[in-house]
Amino acid sequence: MSNSLFRDWIPQKFKLSILLLIAVSLSFCSGIPNSIYTYIISDQAASSADLSMAMYAYCAGMVCSISLIFRLTIYMPKKRLIIFCLILLMGINIGLAVNQAPLINVMLMFVFGCVKIILTMALISELMPFLMPTGERYQMYAIYYPMNLIFPILGGLIAAYLAKQHWELGYYFQTMMLFLSLLIVIICFKTQHIKRVPLFQYDWLGTILLASSLLCFSFVASYGLQNNWLTSKSIILAIVLTIVFFILFFNRNFKKKRKIISFSVIRNKATFLTLFTVFILGIFYSNTSLLSNLMNVLLPSNPTKQAEINSYVIIGYFLGSILVYLYFKQTKKCKAIFLISASFYLASNILLYNLININTALHYLILPIILRGMAVIISFISTAVYLAGNVNGKAFLQSIVMFLLVRTFFVTVFWSSVISNWFNKLQIIHQTRLAELFESGEKVDRTVLVNFQKQANLLGLHDLYLYLCIINILVIIVIALIPYHSSTVRHIFNWGTKKNAKELIQATPMS
C-alpha cells in the first residue's frame, strides 16, 4: 500500500492488529456511560433530562462533523489528526469526571461527538483495505458495527463496577484506554506528506446554524415533559429557535456550492427507502428506556446488576452479525433481511409484554435482550448495505450525511422522546385508576405508596409493549409491501492507488 500510515519497520501481519486495538480502545469511550446514570444523578443533583440532553448533544456533534471529516484529512497529516483527537477526547473525559454543571456536560458531550466521529472515520479508512479487500461492504460492516456496539456495552459494565468505589473512575478508565491508543499511534504511525488544503472554504457559519438547531431540538425533546411542554416559556422559545436556526441553515445551505447536507438526495428512490426504513425501525431500537424502567422496578438501586443483564445484548450483536454476514454472502436482496430484523424486534417485544410482572426474575429478560440485539445489528448493517449498494458516486457521499442525520440524531431523539412521553401518559392513567381504589382521606403508608408506583409503572409498560407489538406487525407488513431494489456490489481493487481514492471514500461505513 502506497503512502502507508505505518512506520516502515512495522510488519504487514501486525498492521491489522494495531488498527483494531486502537479502534477497540476508542469504542470503549462513549462519553457518559448509561450504567452510571444513577450515581451521577445522586451525586450531582442532576436529572434524567440533563443526561438525555447530554447524550443528544453527543449525537448532534457527530452529525455536525461529518462534512468536516473529509476536509480535515487534506488539511493535516492523518497521524497529527489522530493524535490531536485522542488528546482532546482525554481532556473531555477528565472534564466530565470533575465537572458538576449540566450545561458544561452538554457542551463537552457535543465536542466529544464531533471529535469521536472524526477519529472513527480516520481509522476506518485505514481498516477498510484489510476488512473488505474485494470491496464488498457487508464484510466490513459485519465487523465494524458489532465492534462499535459491543465495546461501549463492555465499557459501561466496567464503569458500573468501578462506580461502586467512585463513579468518576469510569471516565478515568476511558482516559487510560485513549492514552494506550495515543502511545500506539506515536510509536507505530508516521507522518504522511500531504498537499495541505486550507479550511477557509468550509462553511463554518452553516455548521453553527445546524448545531444550534439540533441542540435546540434536543432541549425540547429532553426537557419538554419535565417542563410540561407548551406551558413552559423555555420550551416555546426552544421550539421557535429550532425552526429559525433550521430555516437559516437551510437557506444558506441551499445557496452553497459545497453543501453540508444535500437534501436533494431524498429524491433518490434508494436513499428515500433507506431513510424510511431506518425511521420505522428506529421506534424499536430507540426504546431502551423502557427496558431500563422495567429493571428499575424489578431491581431498584442496583445499577451493576442491571448493567450485567444489559450486557447479554452482546450475544445478540454477535449472532446477528454472523447471520447478516452469511445472508449477504449468498444474496444482495435486502427485503428479506429487513423482515428478519423486524421479526426479531417483534419476538423481543412479545416476550417482554408477557414477562412484565412484579415477580419476574431478571434472568427471564436475557432472551428478549438477545433477540433485540440481533434485530438492532441486523437493521444497522442491512440498511447501510442497501444504501451503499444502490447509490453511487457523489450522491452516495451526500446520502451518508443524510443517513447519519436521520439515524444517529433524528430517529434517536424523536422516538426516544415520543416513547418516554407515551409511557408517562400511560403511567398517569394507571395511577389515576389505582388511586380511585383508595377511599378519600385514607392514610397510606410508605410501603403501599412504593408498591402503588411500581404497579403503575408495570401497567404502563405492559400497555406500551402491547402497542409496540401492534406497531411492529404493521411495520412488517409495510416492509413486505415496499418494492426495494436488489443491492449491487462495487468491487474495489488496489487500495493503495490514487485511482481508487474515490471508491475508498465511497466504501466508508456509516457510523
C-alpha positions as CSV (number, residue, x, y, z in Angstrom):
1,M,0.0,0.0,0.0
2,S,1.5,3.3,-1.1
3,N,1.9,6.1,1.4
4,S,1.2,3.8,4.3
5,L,0.4,5.3,7.7
6,F,2.7,2.8,9.4
7,R,6.4,3.2,10.0
8,D,8.5,1.1,7.7
9,W,9.6,-1.3,10.4
10,I,6.1,-2.5,11.3
11,P,5.5,-5.9,9.8
12,Q,2.5,-6.2,7.5
13,K,1.0,-9.0,9.5
14,F,0.8,-6.8,12.6
15,K,-0.9,-3.8,11.0
16,L,-4.5,-5.0,11.2
17,S,-4.0,-6.0,14.9
18,I,-2.6,-2.5,15.7
19,L,-5.5,-0.8,14.0
20,L,-8.1,-3.0,15.7
21,L,-6.5,-2.4,19.1
22,I,-6.8,1.4,18.6
23,A,-10.4,1.0,17.3
24,V,-11.4,-1.1,20.3
25,S,-9.8,1.3,22.7
26,L,-11.8,4.1,21.1
27,S,-15.0,2.0,21.1
28,F,-14.8,1.8,24.9
29,C,-15.2,5.6,25.1
30,S,-18.8,6.9,24.6
31,G,-18.9,9.9,26.9
32,I,-21.3,9.4,29.8
33,P,-21.9,5.6,30.3
34,N,-25.6,4.8,30.8
35,S,-24.6,2.3,33.6
36,I,-23.6,5.1,36.0
37,Y,-26.6,7.4,35.4
38,T,-27.9,6.6,38.9
39,Y,-24.6,7.6,40.6
40,I,-24.3,10.9,38.6
41,I,-27.9,11.9,39.3
42,S,-27.4,11.2,43.0
43,D,-24.0,12.9,43.3
44,Q,-24.6,15.9,41.0
45,A,-28.3,16.6,41.8
46,A,-28.8,16.2,38.1
47,S,-32.0,14.9,36.4
48,S,-32.5,12.2,33.8
49,A,-33.4,15.0,31.4
50,D,-30.0,16.6,31.9
51,L,-28.3,13.3,31.0
52,S,-30.6,12.8,28.0
53,M,-29.7,16.3,26.8
54,A,-26.0,15.4,27.1
55,M,-26.4,12.2,25.0
56,Y,-28.5,14.0,22.4
57,A,-25.8,16.7,22.2
58,Y,-23.3,13.9,21.6
59,C,-25.4,12.6,18.6
60,A,-25.7,16.2,17.3
61,G,-21.9,16.7,17.5
62,M,-21.4,13.5,15.4
63,V,-23.8,14.7,12.7
64,C,-22.4,18.3,12.6
65,S,-18.8,17.0,12.0
66,I,-19.5,14.6,9.2
67,S,-18.9,17.0,6.3
68,L,-15.8,18.3,8.1
69,I,-14.1,14.9,8.1
70,F,-13.1,14.8,4.5
71,R,-11.7,18.4,4.7
72,L,-9.5,17.7,7.7
73,T,-7.9,14.7,6.1
74,I,-6.5,17.1,3.4
75,Y,-5.7,19.8,5.9
76,M,-3.3,17.9,8.1
77,P,-1.5,14.5,8.1
78,K,-3.6,11.7,9.5
79,K,-1.2,10.9,12.3
80,R,-1.4,14.5,13.6
81,L,-5.2,14.5,13.3
82,I,-5.5,11.2,15.2
83,I,-3.1,12.4,18.0
84,F,-5.0,15.7,18.3
85,C,-8.3,14.0,18.5
86,L,-7.1,11.5,21.1
87,I,-5.7,14.2,23.3
88,L,-8.9,16.2,23.0
89,L,-11.0,13.2,24.0
90,M,-8.8,12.5,27.0
91,G,-9.3,16.1,28.1
92,I,-13.1,15.9,27.7
93,N,-13.2,12.7,29.7
94,I,-11.4,14.4,32.6
95,G,-13.7,17.4,32.3
96,L,-16.7,15.1,32.5
97,A,-15.3,13.5,35.6
98,V,-14.6,16.7,37.6
99,N,-17.5,18.9,36.3
100,Q,-20.7,19.4,38.2
101,A,-22.7,21.7,35.9
102,P,-25.2,20.0,33.5
103,L,-24.7,22.7,30.8
104,I,-21.0,22.2,30.7
105,N,-21.6,18.4,30.4
106,V,-23.8,19.1,27.4
107,M,-21.1,21.3,25.8
108,L,-18.4,18.7,26.5
109,M,-20.5,15.9,25.1
110,F,-21.2,17.8,21.9
111,V,-17.5,18.3,21.3
112,F,-16.9,14.6,22.3
113,G,-19.3,13.6,19.5
114,C,-17.6,15.9,17.0
115,V,-14.1,14.6,17.8
116,K,-15.1,10.9,18.1
117,I,-16.7,10.7,14.6
118,I,-13.7,12.4,13.0
119,L,-11.3,10.0,14.8
120,T,-13.5,7.0,14.0
121,M,-13.7,7.8,10.3
122,A,-9.9,8.4,10.1
123,L,-9.3,4.9,11.5
124,I,-12.0,3.2,9.3
125,S,-10.3,4.4,6.1
126,E,-7.2,2.5,7.3
127,L,-9.1,-0.6,8.3
128,M,-11.1,-1.0,5.0
129,P,-8.3,-2.5,2.9
130,F,-7.9,-5.2,5.5
131,L,-11.5,-5.9,6.2
132,M,-13.1,-5.6,2.8
133,P,-10.3,-6.3,0.3
134,T,-12.8,-7.1,-2.5
135,G,-14.9,-4.0,-1.8
136,E,-18.0,-5.9,-0.6
137,R,-19.4,-3.7,2.1
138,Y,-21.1,-6.3,4.2
139,Q,-17.7,-7.8,5.1
140,M,-16.6,-4.5,6.7
141,Y,-20.0,-3.7,8.3
142,A,-20.3,-7.2,9.8
143,I,-17.1,-6.4,11.8
144,Y,-17.3,-2.7,12.3
145,Y,-20.9,-2.4,13.6
146,P,-20.6,-5.2,16.2
147,M,-17.3,-3.6,17.5
148,N,-18.9,-0.2,17.6
149,L,-21.8,-1.5,19.6
150,I,-20.3,-4.2,21.8
151,F,-17.3,-2.4,23.4
152,P,-19.4,0.6,24.7
153,I,-21.5,-2.0,26.5
154,L,-18.4,-3.6,28.0
155,G,-17.1,-0.1,28.8
156,G,-20.4,0.6,30.6
157,L,-20.2,-2.7,32.5
158,I,-16.6,-1.9,33.7
159,A,-17.8,1.7,34.6
160,A,-20.6,0.2,36.7
161,Y,-18.2,-2.0,38.6
162,L,-15.8,0.9,39.2
163,A,-18.7,3.2,40.2
164,K,-19.1,1.1,43.4
165,Q,-16.0,2.9,44.6
166,H,-16.2,6.2,42.7
167,W,-18.3,6.8,39.6
168,E,-15.6,9.1,38.2
169,L,-13.3,6.0,37.8
170,G,-15.3,5.1,34.7
171,Y,-14.1,8.2,33.0
172,Y,-10.5,7.6,34.1
173,F,-10.8,4.1,32.6
174,Q,-11.8,5.6,29.3
175,T,-8.9,8.1,29.5
176,M,-6.5,5.2,30.2
177,M,-7.7,3.4,27.1
178,L,-7.3,6.5,25.0
179,F,-3.8,7.0,26.4
180,L,-2.9,3.5,25.3
181,S,-4.1,4.3,21.8
182,L,-2.1,7.5,21.9
183,L,1.1,5.6,22.7
184,I,0.5,3.1,19.9
185,V,-0.1,5.9,17.4
186,I,3.1,7.8,18.4
187,I,5.2,4.6,18.2
188,C,3.7,2.9,15.2
189,F,2.5,5.7,12.8
190,K,4.5,8.0,10.7
191,T,3.6,11.5,9.5
192,Q,2.5,11.3,5.9
193,H,3.3,14.0,3.4
194,I,0.2,15.7,2.0
195,K,-0.7,18.7,-0.1
196,R,-2.3,20.9,2.5
197,V,-5.6,22.5,1.6
198,P,-6.8,25.3,3.9
199,L,-10.2,25.2,5.6
200,F,-11.3,28.7,4.7
201,Q,-13.8,27.4,2.1
202,Y,-15.6,25.3,4.8
203,D,-19.0,26.6,5.8
204,W,-18.4,27.3,9.5
205,L,-21.5,29.5,9.9
206,G,-23.7,26.9,8.3
207,T,-22.3,24.3,10.7
208,I,-23.0,26.6,13.7
209,L,-26.6,27.1,12.5
210,L,-27.1,23.4,12.1
211,A,-25.7,22.7,15.5
212,S,-27.8,25.4,17.1
213,S,-31.0,23.9,15.5
214,L,-30.1,20.3,16.6
215,L,-29.3,21.4,20.1
216,C,-32.5,23.4,20.5
217,F,-34.4,20.4,19.2
218,S,-32.6,18.2,21.7
219,F,-33.6,20.7,24.5
220,V,-37.3,20.4,23.6
221,A,-37.1,16.5,23.5
222,S,-35.2,16.3,26.8
223,Y,-37.0,18.9,28.9
224,G,-40.4,19.0,27.3
225,L,-42.0,16.5,29.6
226,Q,-40.2,17.8,32.7
227,N,-41.3,21.4,31.9
228,N,-44.9,20.5,30.9
229,W,-44.4,21.3,27.2
230,L,-46.1,24.4,25.9
231,T,-46.9,25.7,29.3
232,S,-43.2,26.4,29.6
233,K,-41.7,29.6,28.1
234,S,-38.3,28.0,27.7
235,I,-39.8,25.1,25.7
236,I,-41.7,27.5,23.4
237,L,-38.6,29.6,22.9
238,A,-36.6,26.4,22.1
239,I,-39.2,25.3,19.5
240,V,-39.1,28.8,17.9
241,L,-35.2,28.8,17.9
242,T,-35.2,25.3,16.4
243,I,-37.3,26.4,13.5
244,V,-35.5,29.7,13.0
245,F,-32.0,28.2,13.1
246,F,-33.0,25.4,10.7
247,I,-34.6,27.8,8.2
248,L,-31.4,30.0,8.3
249,F,-29.3,26.9,7.8
250,F,-31.5,25.5,5.0
251,N,-31.4,28.8,3.2
252,R,-27.6,29.2,3.5
253,N,-27.0,25.6,2.7
254,F,-29.2,25.8,-0.4
255,K,-27.1,28.6,-1.8
256,K,-23.8,27.0,-1.2
257,K,-21.9,25.0,-3.8
258,R,-20.3,22.8,-1.2
259,K,-23.3,21.8,0.9
260,I,-23.1,20.5,4.5
261,I,-26.3,18.5,3.9
262,S,-27.7,17.9,0.4
263,F,-31.4,17.5,1.0
264,S,-31.9,16.8,-2.7
265,V,-30.6,13.2,-2.2
266,I,-34.0,12.3,-0.8
267,R,-35.3,12.4,-4.3
268,N,-33.2,9.3,-5.0
269,K,-35.5,6.3,-4.5
270,A,-32.9,4.1,-2.8
271,T,-31.9,6.9,-0.4
272,F,-35.5,7.7,0.4
273,L,-36.4,4.0,1.1
274,T,-33.3,3.6,3.3
275,L,-34.2,6.6,5.4
276,F,-37.8,5.5,5.6
277,T,-36.8,2.0,6.7
278,V,-34.4,3.5,9.3
279,F,-37.2,5.7,10.6
280,I,-39.9,3.0,11.0
281,L,-37.4,0.5,12.6
282,G,-36.0,3.3,14.8
283,I,-39.0,3.2,17.1
284,F,-37.8,-0.2,18.3
285,Y,-34.1,0.4,18.7
286,S,-34.7,3.8,20.4
287,N,-36.9,2.4,23.2
288,T,-34.1,1.3,25.5
289,S,-35.5,3.5,28.3
290,L,-38.5,1.1,28.6
291,L,-36.2,-1.8,29.5
292,S,-34.3,0.4,32.0
293,N,-37.6,1.3,33.6
294,L,-38.6,-2.4,33.9
295,M,-35.3,-3.3,35.5
296,N,-35.6,-0.3,37.9
297,V,-38.9,-1.7,39.1
298,L,-37.6,-5.3,39.3
299,L,-34.2,-4.5,40.7
300,P,-34.1,-0.9,42.1
301,S,-30.8,0.7,43.3
302,N,-28.6,-1.9,41.7
303,P,-27.1,-0.4,38.5
304,T,-24.3,-3.0,38.4
305,K,-26.7,-5.9,38.2
306,Q,-28.7,-4.0,35.6
307,A,-25.5,-3.5,33.6
308,E,-24.8,-7.2,33.8
309,I,-28.2,-8.1,32.4
310,N,-27.9,-5.5,29.7
311,S,-24.6,-6.9,28.6
312,Y,-26.3,-10.0,27.2
313,V,-27.2,-7.9,24.2
314,I,-23.6,-8.6,23.2
315,I,-24.6,-12.1,22.4
316,G,-27.4,-10.8,20.2
317,Y,-25.0,-8.4,18.4
318,F,-22.5,-11.3,17.8
319,L,-25.2,-13.7,16.5
320,G,-26.9,-11.1,14.4
321,S,-23.7,-10.0,12.7
322,I,-22.9,-13.6,11.8
323,L,-26.4,-14.1,10.4
324,V,-26.4,-11.0,8.3
325,Y,-22.8,-11.8,7.0
326,L,-23.9,-15.2,5.8
327,Y,-27.1,-13.7,4.3
328,F,-25.3,-11.1,2.2
329,K,-22.7,-13.7,1.2
330,Q,-25.4,-15.6,-0.5
331,T,-27.6,-12.8,-1.8
332,K,-27.8,-9.0,-2.0
333,K,-31.6,-8.7,-1.8
334,C,-32.4,-6.7,1.3
335,K,-36.2,-7.0,1.8
336,A,-35.9,-10.4,3.4
337,I,-33.2,-9.3,5.9
338,F,-35.2,-6.2,6.7
339,L,-38.2,-8.5,7.5
340,I,-35.9,-10.8,9.6
341,S,-34.8,-7.8,11.6
342,A,-38.3,-6.6,12.2
343,S,-39.4,-10.1,13.2
344,F,-36.7,-10.3,15.8
345,Y,-37.9,-6.9,17.2
346,L,-41.4,-8.4,17.3
347,A,-40.3,-11.5,19.1
348,S,-38.4,-9.4,21.7
349,N,-41.4,-7.1,22.2
350,I,-43.9,-10.1,22.6
351,L,-41.6,-11.7,25.2
352,L,-41.2,-8.5,27.2
353,Y,-45.0,-7.9,27.0
354,N,-45.6,-11.4,28.6
355,L,-42.8,-11.0,31.1
356,I,-43.9,-7.8,32.7
357,N,-44.7,-8.8,36.3
358,I,-43.5,-7.7,39.7
359,N,-42.4,-11.3,40.4
360,T,-40.4,-11.7,37.1
361,A,-36.9,-12.9,37.7
362,L,-34.3,-10.8,35.8
363,H,-32.8,-13.8,34.0
364,Y,-36.0,-14.1,32.1
365,L,-35.1,-10.9,30.4
366,I,-32.0,-12.4,28.8
367,L,-33.7,-13.9,25.8
368,P,-35.6,-10.8,24.7
369,I,-32.5,-8.7,25.2
370,I,-30.5,-11.1,23.0
371,L,-33.3,-11.1,20.3
372,R,-33.4,-7.3,20.4
373,G,-29.6,-7.2,20.0
374,M,-29.9,-9.4,16.9
375,A,-32.6,-7.1,15.5
376,V,-30.5,-3.9,16.1
377,I,-27.3,-5.2,14.5
378,I,-29.2,-6.7,11.5
379,S,-31.1,-3.5,10.9
380,F,-27.9,-1.3,11.2
381,I,-25.9,-3.5,8.8
382,S,-28.7,-4.2,6.3
383,T,-29.8,-0.5,5.8
384,A,-26.1,0.5,5.4
385,V,-25.6,-2.2,2.8
386,Y,-28.8,-1.3,1.0
387,L,-27.8,2.4,0.7
388,A,-24.2,1.6,-0.3
389,G,-25.3,-0.9,-2.9
390,N,-27.8,1.3,-4.7
391,V,-26.4,4.8,-4.5
392,N,-23.2,5.6,-6.4
393,G,-20.8,8.4,-6.9
394,K,-21.2,11.8,-5.3
395,A,-24.8,11.1,-4.4
396,F,-23.5,8.3,-2.1
397,L,-21.3,10.7,0.0
398,Q,-24.2,13.1,0.3
399,S,-26.6,10.3,1.2
400,I,-24.2,9.2,4.0
401,V,-24.6,12.6,5.7
402,M,-28.4,12.4,5.4
403,F,-28.3,8.8,6.6
404,L,-26.4,9.7,9.7
405,L,-28.5,12.8,10.4
406,V,-31.6,10.6,10.4
407,R,-30.4,7.5,12.1
408,T,-27.9,8.9,14.6
409,F,-29.7,12.0,15.6
410,F,-33.3,12.5,14.4
411,V,-34.6,8.9,14.9
412,T,-32.9,8.6,18.3
413,V,-34.1,11.9,19.7
414,F,-37.6,11.8,18.2
415,W,-38.6,8.2,19.0
416,S,-36.9,8.3,22.5
417,S,-38.9,11.4,23.3
418,V,-42.2,10.0,21.9
419,I,-41.8,6.8,23.8
420,S,-40.8,8.5,27.1
421,N,-43.9,10.8,26.9
422,W,-46.1,7.9,25.8
423,F,-45.0,5.9,28.8
424,N,-45.5,8.9,31.1
425,K,-49.1,9.3,29.9
426,L,-49.9,5.6,30.5
427,Q,-48.3,5.8,34.0
428,I,-50.6,8.8,34.9
429,I,-53.7,6.9,33.6
430,H,-52.9,3.9,35.7
431,Q,-52.0,6.0,38.8
432,T,-55.4,7.7,38.5
433,R,-57.2,4.3,38.2
434,L,-55.3,2.9,41.2
435,A,-55.9,6.0,43.2
436,E,-59.7,5.5,42.8
437,L,-59.3,2.3,44.8
438,F,-58.5,4.2,47.9
439,E,-61.1,6.0,50.0
440,S,-60.8,9.7,50.2
441,G,-58.8,10.8,53.3
442,E,-57.5,7.3,53.9
443,K,-53.9,7.2,55.2
444,V,-51.5,5.2,53.1
445,D,-48.1,4.1,54.5
446,R,-44.8,4.5,52.5
447,T,-44.6,0.8,51.5
448,V,-48.1,0.9,50.0
449,L,-47.2,4.1,48.0
450,V,-44.0,2.5,46.7
451,N,-45.9,-0.6,45.6
452,F,-48.5,1.7,44.1
453,Q,-45.9,3.4,42.0
454,K,-44.4,0.1,40.9
455,Q,-47.7,-1.2,39.8
456,A,-48.5,1.9,37.8
457,N,-45.1,1.6,36.1
458,L,-45.6,-2.1,35.3
459,L,-49.1,-1.5,33.9
460,G,-47.9,1.4,31.8
461,L,-45.0,-0.8,30.4
462,H,-47.4,-3.6,29.8
463,D,-49.7,-1.4,27.7
464,L,-46.9,0.2,25.8
465,Y,-45.3,-3.1,24.8
466,L,-48.7,-4.2,23.6
467,Y,-48.9,-1.1,21.4
468,L,-45.3,-1.7,20.2
469,C,-46.2,-5.2,19.2
470,I,-49.1,-3.9,17.1
471,I,-46.9,-1.3,15.5
472,N,-44.3,-3.9,14.9
473,I,-46.7,-6.1,13.0
474,L,-47.8,-3.1,10.9
475,V,-44.1,-2.3,10.2
476,I,-43.5,-5.9,9.0
477,I,-46.5,-5.5,6.6
478,V,-45.2,-2.2,5.3
479,I,-41.7,-3.6,4.6
480,A,-43.2,-6.6,2.9
481,L,-45.1,-4.3,0.5
482,I,-42.2,-1.9,-0.3
483,P,-40.5,-2.5,-3.7
484,Y,-36.9,-2.5,-2.6
485,H,-34.0,-2.6,-5.1
486,S,-31.7,-5.6,-5.3
487,S,-28.4,-4.2,-3.9
488,T,-25.4,-4.2,-6.2
489,V,-21.8,-4.6,-5.0
490,R,-19.0,-2.5,-6.2
491,H,-15.7,-4.4,-6.2
492,I,-12.7,-2.3,-5.2
493,F,-9.2,-3.4,-6.0
494,N,-5.7,-2.0,-5.5
495,W,-6.5,0.1,-2.5
496,G,-3.2,1.9,-2.5
497,T,-3.5,3.8,-5.7
498,K,-4.8,7.3,-6.1
499,K,-7.0,6.0,-8.9
500,N,-9.3,4.3,-6.4
501,A,-9.4,7.1,-3.8
502,K,-13.0,8.0,-4.5
503,E,-14.1,4.3,-4.3
504,L,-12.3,4.1,-0.9
505,I,-14.2,7.0,0.4
506,Q,-17.5,5.7,-1.1
507,A,-17.0,2.4,0.7
508,T,-16.7,4.2,4.1
509,P,-19.0,2.6,6.7
510,M,-21.8,4.7,8.1
511,S,-21.3,5.1,11.9
